[in-house]
Amino acid sequence: MKYLYLIFSSLKRKKLRTGLTILSIMVAFILFGYLTAIRQAFDAGVEVAGADRLIVRHKVSIIQLLPQSYEAKIESIDGVDNATHSTWFGGIYQQPTNFFAQMPIVPEELFDMFPEFIVSDEQKAAWLNTRSGVLVGRGLVDRFGWKLGDRIPINANIWRKKDGGRTWEFDLVAIYDGAEKGTDTSQFWIRYDFFDETRAIGAGLVGWYTVRVSDPDKAAEVAAAIDAEFANSAQETKTEPEGAFIQGFANQIGNIGFIIMSIMSAVFFTILLVAGNTMAYTVRERTNELAVLKAIGFTDLGVLGLVLGESFALTFVGGVLGLGLASMLVSLGDPTNGSFPVFYLPGSELLLGFLLIVVMAFIAGIVPALQAQKLQIADALRR
Amino acid sequence: MTDNGSPSCLVNVSGVDKVFKRGSEVIHVLGGLDLEIPDGEFLALMGPSGSGKSTLLNLIGGLDRPSEGKVEVGGLRIDKLSDRKLAGWRARHVGLVFQFYNLMPVLSAQRNVELPLLLTKLSKSERKKRAAIALDIVGLSHRAGHFPRQLSGGEQQRTGIARAIVTDPTLLLCDEPTGDLDRKSGDEILDLLQALNKEQGKTIIMVTHDVHAADRATRTLHLNKGQLSTEAVD
């Protein structure tokens, strides 16, 4: 601790250079934090996807519908615990930029299939008793400032009503929270019976099935059995684990994880060069001072420690500021205004950030520190 | 020619050679040099440039090692110590005063003087107290909070002397301490060194080109072509 003032005083030697280096490191860690949150947003659905859940969709395309009658057949297959269906509503709330997922579902089956949705008993009952009622995630409610009892109009692009109208009105009677941090609370669940009775077309057809298997280790076998059941029918199916289904959507944009990793690698490599250059200059222009420290009794290891200490101080200040600012920016919310189901910076990634600070400081400082360690006092004092 | 001191000898340099290699060139700076310095002496080392004065000072201060021979200070063969132990020995026994002061520009006078005390087990308050005493001895208590850039040359050198004496070292080694100062400031520094020698019994070895400075010492030796004598060589 007593050497701390010596370390920080040395950083004040060239304030502009130190400031710019800290700023570069800070920017690198802001990028790290924010891009990590974006990567996390793409992966979150995959991470919390049930290991015991499968998605059954039309073999040709997700936009092709399946008969509701498939549900009973799916539930009769060995290894299937239960099944429920959902459909893409695809409506617009006020304007197209207010995107969020709306899906009709059988309420009782939703609570059974998705135990990660936490709803009070009172609101569950309210939804079950209100045909036009909707269950909405907390994230979505907060986004638009809705409250229980609100009437929410949705303009349907796909599902015209039997009366010819396109505006569907729903009553917000229940709100769900996520059991885990990564649970998607941006969804808008409509009662299937209300939807099926009101829509003008597609009666009895649904978008996809979510299936719970009794034994997750046998998920592949059950998936094959389901597809085999409907092989050679008018609507053949493709069954896959829920995680893979969600990953598929992200992959349509690109390998997000790889893209982000590549960007971050380039950023950190560049910043490492900047920090390393700063440390190299710091030692080079202080050869005489370091020699004096050795002359008055600082050991070779002591001088190495001081130089490494400076590198750590520099990187730590920039890194902590960067991670802090990244956390603050992430807390401002989803930059896409609703496209991400979740948007946060996990604690594990913050820890990784701190580890990166340590590694970067070491790599940037070790060569100049070793040079300082090896300084010959008599020679260096002459410089 | 060697000079024999009194029986209570603090520094004993015996048969010392020092050779430097610069690429393929080999430079013999000191050759078979013998020197005894009694405790409490104020010794001035004079000689032309390149005669080996600073080299000899570095060997006695443990800043360099002889190519041959032995260097004993206080009965300890410092040329045999490991680098780590030599550093520790310097911290306890050697105070260094440089021609160009070599203060840390980012530290105040007080903090500069405290630097050698960081290597001790003294508490923060004790370090501060001792540094204050050292600054008082050199007459700079009122400038403790100032940085080197805010001090004159003479004040910086006095700060350097305070740093050198703060650990109460056995030896004070001064390499051209007045070399960068005007006459008046130089005289003040020499007054201080003389006072440390006479009043506190500090053993001082001072390298200098200045005859006027050498006159302040109790003994002057001349170094020429790696050999010591009591008389200057023209």
Interface residues (C-beta under 8 A of the other chain):
Chain A: K2 Y3 Y5 L6 S9 S10 K12 R13 N288 E289 V292 L293 K294 A295 I296 G297 F298 T299 D300 L301 G302 Q376 I377 A378 L381
Chain B: T55 N58 G61 L63 D64 D83 R84 A87 G88 R90 A91 R92 V94 L96 F98 N102 M104 P105 V106 L107 R111 L115 P116 L118 L119 K124 R163
